[in-house]
Amino acid sequence: MRLSAQERLAYPLLVPAAALIGALILYPIGATIVTAFATTDKLGRIVGVAGWRNFQALAADPAFWQIFRRTFVWTAIAVAVKTTAGLAFALLLNLPFHGRRAVRLLTVIPWALPYPISAMIWQWTYNSQFGLLNRFLQATGLWPHPPAWLASPGSAFAANLIVDIWIGLPFFALVFLAGLQAISPEYHEAAAIDGAGAAARFAAVTLPFLRPVIVMASLLSVIWTFNDFSVPYIVTKGGPINTTDILVTHLYKTAFQFLDFGPASAIAIITFLTLLAFSLLYARLYFREVG
């Protein structure tokens, strides 16, 4: 088949884009895979072949499995709360009330701010000495002697969760609001004529139409939350005593604090494969819903 002049011109025009993709995406992926099966020096240079030893060392490390389980707990709680609260907030924003446009605009602010900025603001808010939260609790008498929120494992983990939920909630609210507005009022009117109450209309009309939107938004949130580096690292730096570390912060510390680039690359591959498996299962569910 003979190509036209325009079709032949397309190939050299694609070269810069292909080179950019190779340099910024394919090369780092390949380098990570190679490093995961190699031994490196403190500068990250490959000095030998490790085979599966980096993965075996992770498998034998109890701390890694604690962080692995904590990452799943972190993701499950955060995504579940953001999904349910986001749906409730979207239903509220879909109601007619005075000042609705202003409320919708204000809803975007937490999500519009860069993650590191939001994390830093919350870190200052949680500060036990001059933080706004403890000052408010003391001034109102609600808690005369509030704790140091970031000093104990349980409260520090909960504090990180609150920050992540606060940042991600507007995304769910706005996506679900768009889904709600795409539902024709005729379906609700027909259900009301048949005698369905508000709860019945929500279960029979709203949820079925929103299910594909919920599935896709939840998948995106799982990927973002699972890889959320800014919040746990900036707010607590994985502390106290690494009790708020998740996989991405553990990967960062392994690579750039302990300079163990082989195990860090192995953690990166494990993280990628975990998310890939989950995404494939979720995608199958999504296409089943929309199919």
C-alpha positions in Angstrom: 0.0 0.0 0.0 1.5 3.3 -1.1 1.4 6.1 1.4 0.6 9.7 0.5 3.0 12.6 1.1 1.0 13.7 4.2 1.0 10.2 5.6 4.8 9.9 5.1 5.2 13.3 6.8 3.4 12.0 9.9 6.2 9.6 10.9 9.0 12.1 11.3 6.6 14.4 13.1 5.9 11.7 15.6 9.6 11.2 16.4 9.9 14.1 19.0 6.8 12.9 20.9 8.1 9.3 20.8 11.5 10.3 22.0 9.9 12.4 24.8 7.7 9.4 25.9 10.8 7.1 25.8 12.9 9.5 27.9 10.3 10.4 30.5 8.2 7.2 30.8 9.8 4.1 29.2 13.4 4.7 30.4 12.5 5.3 34.1 10.2 2.2 34.0 13.0 0.1 32.5 15.6 1.4 34.9 13.4 0.7 37.9 12.8 -2.9 36.7 16.6 -3.4 36.2 17.5 -1.9 39.5 15.0 -4.1 41.4 17.0 -7.1 40.3 20.4 -5.6 41.0 22.7 -4.5 43.8 23.6 -0.8 43.8 26.1 1.4 45.6 25.1 4.5 47.6 25.0 6.6 44.4 22.5 4.2 42.7 24.9 2.7 40.3 24.4 -1.0 39.5 27.4 -3.0 40.8 26.0 -6.5 40.6 23.1 -8.9 40.0 20.8 -9.5 42.9 18.2 -11.7 41.3 15.2 -12.0 43.5 17.1 -11.1 46.7 15.6 -7.6 47.0 12.1 -9.1 46.9 13.0 -11.9 49.3 14.4 -9.4 51.7 11.1 -7.4 51.6 9.1 -10.6 52.1 11.1 -11.5 55.2 10.8 -8.0 56.7 7.8 -7.7 59.2 8.0 -3.9 59.0 7.3 -4.0 55.2 4.2 -6.2 55.7 2.9 -3.8 58.4 3.3 -0.9 56.0 1.7 -2.9 53.2 -1.4 -3.7 55.3 -1.5 -0.1 56.6 -1.5 1.2 53.0 -4.6 -0.9 52.3 -6.3 0.2 55.5 -5.4 3.9 54.7 -6.8 3.6 51.2 -10.0 1.6 52.1 -11.0 4.0 54.9 -10.2 7.2 53.0 -11.9 6.1 49.8 -15.0 4.8 51.6 -15.5 8.0 53.6 -14.9 10.2 50.5 -17.3 8.2 48.5 -20.2 8.2 51.0 -19.6 11.8 52.2 -19.1 13.0 48.6 -22.4 11.5 47.6 -24.2 13.0 50.5 -22.7 16.4 49.8 -23.6 16.1 46.1 -27.2 15.4 47.0 -27.2 18.5 49.2 -25.6 20.7 46.5 -28.2 19.4 44.0 -31.0 20.8 46.1 -32.4 24.3 45.3 -31.3 26.8 48.1 -30.2 30.4 48.4 -26.4 30.8 47.8 -26.0 27.4 46.1 -23.6 28.7 43.5 -21.3 30.2 46.2 -21.3 27.0 48.2 -20.4 25.0 45.0 -17.5 27.5 44.4 -16.2 27.1 47.9 -16.4 23.4 47.7 -13.7 23.4 45.0 -11.1 25.2 47.2 -9.7 22.2 49.1 -9.2 20.2 45.9 -7.9 23.2 43.9 -5.1 23.9 46.4 -1.9 22.0 45.7 -1.6 18.9 48.0 1.7 20.0 49.6 0.2 23.4 50.6 -2.9 21.8 52.1 -0.7 19.3 54.0 1.4 22.1 55.4 -1.6 24.1 56.5 -3.0 21.1 58.3 0.4 20.3 59.9 0.4 23.8 61.4 -3.3 23.3 62.4 -2.4 20.1 64.3 0.6 21.7 66.1 0.2 21.0 69.8 1.7 24.4 70.9 0.4 27.0 68.5 -1.9 25.1 66.2 -5.4 26.5 65.5 -7.2 23.3 66.5 -5.8 23.1 70.1 -6.2 26.8 70.5 -9.9 26.5 69.5 -10.5 23.6 71.8 -9.0 25.4 74.7 -10.7 28.7 74.0 -14.1 27.2 73.7 -13.6 24.8 76.7 -14.5 21.8 74.6 -11.2 20.2 75.5 -9.2 22.1 78.1 -6.1 19.9 77.7 -6.1 18.6 74.1 -3.5 16.0 73.1 -0.5 16.4 70.8 -2.3 15.0 67.8 0.8 14.0 65.8 2.7 12.5 68.7 0.8 9.2 69.1 0.4 6.5 66.4 -3.4 6.3 66.5 -4.2 10.1 66.5 -1.4 10.7 63.9 -2.9 8.2 61.5 -6.4 9.6 62.0 -5.0 13.1 61.5 -3.5 12.1 58.2 -6.8 10.5 57.1 -8.7 13.6 57.9 -6.4 15.7 55.7 -6.6 13.2 52.8 -10.4 13.1 53.1 -10.6 16.9 53.3 -8.6 17.3 50.1 -10.3 14.5 48.1 -13.9 15.1 49.2 -14.6 18.0 46.7 -13.6 15.8 43.8 -16.3 13.2 44.7 -18.9 15.8 45.4 -18.5 17.6 42.1 -18.3 14.4 40.0 -21.4 13.0 41.7 -23.1 16.3 41.3 -22.5 16.2 37.6 -23.9 12.7 37.5 -27.0 13.8 39.4 -27.6 16.6 37.0 -27.3 14.2 34.1 -30.3 12.2 35.4 -33.5 13.2 33.7 -36.2 14.5 36.2 -38.7 12.4 34.3 -37.4 9.2 35.9 -38.0 10.7 39.4 -41.4 12.0 38.4 -42.4 8.6 37.1 -41.2 6.9 40.3 -43.1 9.5 42.4 -46.3 8.9 40.4 -45.9 5.2 41.2 -45.9 6.0 44.9 -42.1 5.8 45.5 -40.9 7.9 48.4 -37.6 9.8 48.5 -35.6 6.7 49.8 -37.2 4.4 47.2 -36.4 6.9 44.4 -32.8 7.2 45.5 -32.4 3.4 45.5 -34.3 2.7 42.3 -33.4 5.7 40.2 -30.4 7.7 41.5 -28.1 4.9 42.5 -28.4 2.8 39.3 -27.7 5.9 37.1 -24.8 7.0 39.4 -23.2 3.5 39.7 -20.8 3.8 36.7 -19.8 7.3 38.0 -19.2 6.0 41.5 -17.1 3.1 40.2 -14.9 5.2 38.0 -14.4 8.0 40.6 -13.6 5.4 43.3 -11.0 3.8 41.0 -9.3 7.1 40.5 -9.4 7.9 44.2 -7.9 4.5 45.0 -5.0 5.1 42.8 -4.4 8.6 44.1 -4.9 7.7 47.7 -2.7 4.6 47.5 0.1 6.8 46.0 -0.5 9.8 48.2 3.0 10.9 49.2 2.3 14.5 50.2 -0.1 14.1 53.1 1.6 11.4 55.2 5.1 12.7 54.5 4.5 16.4 55.1 2.1 16.1 58.0 4.0 13.4 60.0 6.9 12.3 57.8 5.7 8.8 58.4 6.0 9.1 62.2 5.9 8.7 65.0 8.3 5.8 64.7 7.2 5.0 61.1 3.6 4.2 62.3 2.0 6.4 59.6 4.3 5.3 56.7 2.6 3.9 53.6 4.3 2.2 50.7 5.2 5.4 48.8 6.7 7.1 51.9 8.5 3.9 52.8 9.8 3.7 49.2 11.1 7.3 49.4 12.9 6.7 52.7 14.4 3.5 51.5 15.8 5.2 48.4 16.8 8.6 49.5 17.4 8.3 53.3 18.9 4.8 53.5 20.2 4.8 49.8 19.0 1.3 49.2 17.9 1.7 45.6 17.5 -2.0 44.8 14.8 -2.6 47.6 13.2 0.7 46.8 12.8 -0.3 43.1 11.3 -3.6 44.3 8.8 -1.7 46.4 7.9 0.4 43.4 7.3 -2.7 41.3 5.2 -4.2 44.1 3.2 -1.0 44.3 2.6 -0.9 40.6 1.6 -4.6 40.4 -0.8 -4.2 43.3 -2.5 -1.2 41.7 -2.5 -2.8 38.3 -4.3 -5.9 39.7 -6.8 -3.8 41.5 -7.4 -1.5 38.5 -8.1 -4.5 36.2 -10.6 -5.9 38.6 -12.2 -2.5 38.9 -12.2 -1.9 35.2 -14.0 -5.2 34.7 -16.6 -4.1 37.2 -16.9 -0.7 35.4 -17.4 -2.1 31.9 -19.9 -4.6 33.3 -21.9 -1.6 34.7 -21.8 0.4 31.6 -22.1 -2.5 29.2 
